[in-house]
Amino acid sequence: MREKSSRQMRIWAVLCHLSALLWIPLVGLIFLGIPLYLPFLNILGPLIIWLWKKSKFPWVDLQGRESLNFQLSLAIYSLLVIFVSLLLIVITCGINLIVNKSTHHLNDVFRVLSMILLGLIILTAILQIILVNFAAFKAYKGQYYRYPFTMRFLQ
């Protein structure tokens, strides 16, 4: 009986991490033409599992807080990247209009800035997938893993 409870606890801890990747299959709906905007979906899955199982399993409480801290940090980093990108676009367009007094080069500026933003988004997504899977593997093994670059909101 104790082994079954331990296994259950580890599985719920793994789900705390992996549920943060729920946004991946939903992105495919956008490519099918279904307009879908679910911000912070990476936080919702771990939050639900953590709130549901944290009082029953201490390991789930620990892993859920770790997962939520990482996902909240990713959300903040993503918002910062978007804000800085928009700021760069406004500044670049303003400088271009002042210096060139035309909108001729704005298309090239938008293209470059869009590629940089897309690259950062893809890099963040790949990093998230790798780190979440690694943390889930460690949680199943019963080993504690601290995500890098994580702000500790939940102690």
C-alpha positions in Angstrom: 0.0 0.0 0.0 2.8 2.4 0.9 4.5 1.8 -2.5 1.2 2.6 -4.3 0.9 5.9 -2.4 4.5 6.8 -3.1 4.0 6.0 -6.8 0.8 8.1 -6.9 2.6 11.0 -5.2 5.4 10.9 -7.8 3.0 10.7 -10.7 1.1 13.8 -9.4 4.4 15.6 -9.0 5.3 14.7 -12.6 1.9 16.0 -13.7 2.6 19.3 -11.9 5.5 19.8 -14.2 4.1 18.4 -17.5 0.7 20.1 -17.3 2.6 23.3 -17.9 3.0 22.1 -21.5 -0.7 22.1 -22.2 -0.3 25.1 -24.5 1.6 23.0 -27.1 -1.3 21.0 -28.6 -3.5 24.1 -28.5 -1.1 26.0 -30.6 -1.9 23.6 -33.4 -5.5 24.9 -33.4 -4.2 28.3 -34.5 -2.7 26.8 -37.6 -6.1 25.1 -38.3 -7.7 28.5 -38.4 -9.3 28.4 -35.0 -8.5 31.7 -33.3 -7.3 30.8 -29.8 -5.7 33.1 -27.3 -5.1 31.5 -23.9 -2.5 33.5 -22.1 -0.7 32.0 -19.2 -2.1 28.5 -19.9 1.3 27.2 -18.8 0.4 28.3 -15.2 -3.1 26.9 -15.1 -2.3 23.2 -15.2 0.3 23.2 -12.5 -1.8 25.5 -10.3 -4.9 23.3 -10.5 -2.9 20.1 -9.7 -0.9 21.8 -6.9 -4.0 23.3 -5.2 -5.8 19.9 -5.5 -3.0 17.6 -4.3 -0.7 19.7 -2.1 -2.4 18.9 1.2 -2.4 15.1 0.5 1.2 14.8 -0.8 4.1 16.9 0.5 6.2 16.0 -2.5 3.5 17.4 -4.8 3.4 20.6 -2.7 7.2 21.0 -3.2 7.2 20.2 -6.9 4.1 22.2 -7.6 5.6 25.3 -6.0 8.8 24.8 -8.0 6.8 24.3 -11.2 4.6 27.4 -10.6 7.6 29.5 -9.7 9.2 28.6 -13.0 6.1 29.1 -15.1 5.3 32.5 -13.4 8.9 33.5 -14.1 8.6 32.5 -17.8 5.4 34.5 -18.0 7.1 37.6 -16.6 10.1 37.1 -18.9 7.8 36.7 -21.9 5.9 39.9 -21.0 9.2 41.8 -20.6 10.4 40.5 -24.1 7.1 41.7 -25.6 7.3 45.1 -23.9 10.9 45.6 -24.9 10.1 44.6 -28.5 7.2 47.0 -28.7 9.4 49.7 -27.3 12.1 49.0 -29.8 9.6 49.1 -32.6 8.3 52.5 -31.5 11.8 54.0 -31.0 13.1 52.6 -34.3 10.1 53.9 -36.2 10.4 57.3 -34.6 14.1 57.5 -35.4 13.5 56.3 -38.9 10.8 58.9 -39.5 13.0 61.7 -38.0 16.2 60.7 -40.0 14.7 59.5 -43.3 11.5 61.5 -43.2 9.8 58.5 -45.0 8.4 55.1 -44.2 10.4 53.4 -47.0 12.7 51.4 -44.6 10.1 50.7 -42.0 9.2 47.4 -43.7 12.7 46.1 -43.3 12.9 47.3 -39.7 9.6 45.5 -38.8 10.9 42.3 -40.5 14.1 42.3 -38.6 12.5 43.0 -35.2 9.8 40.4 -35.9 12.4 37.8 -36.6 14.3 38.6 -33.4 11.0 38.4 -31.4 10.0 35.1 -33.1 13.5 33.7 -32.4 13.2 34.7 -28.7 9.8 33.1 -28.5 11.0 29.9 -30.1 14.1 29.8 -27.8 11.9 30.3 -24.7 9.5 27.5 -25.8 12.3 25.0 -26.5 14.0 25.9 -23.1 10.6 25.4 -21.4 10.0 22.0 -23.0 13.5 20.8 -22.1 13.5 22.0 -18.5 10.0 20.9 -17.8 10.7 17.4 -19.1 13.9 17.2 -17.1 12.1 18.4 -13.9 9.3 15.8 -14.5 11.9 13.0 -14.9 13.7 14.1 -11.7 10.3 14.3 -9.8 9.4 10.8 -10.8 12.8 9.6 -9.6 12.1 11.3 -6.3 14.9 13.8 -6.8 14.5 17.5 -6.2 15.2 19.8 -9.1 15.4 23.6 -9.0 14.7 25.3 -12.3 17.3 27.9 -13.4 16.5 31.6 -13.8 13.5 31.2 -11.5 12.0 33.9 -9.3 10.8 32.4 -6.0 7.2 33.7 -5.6 5.9 30.7 -3.7 8.1 29.7 -0.8 
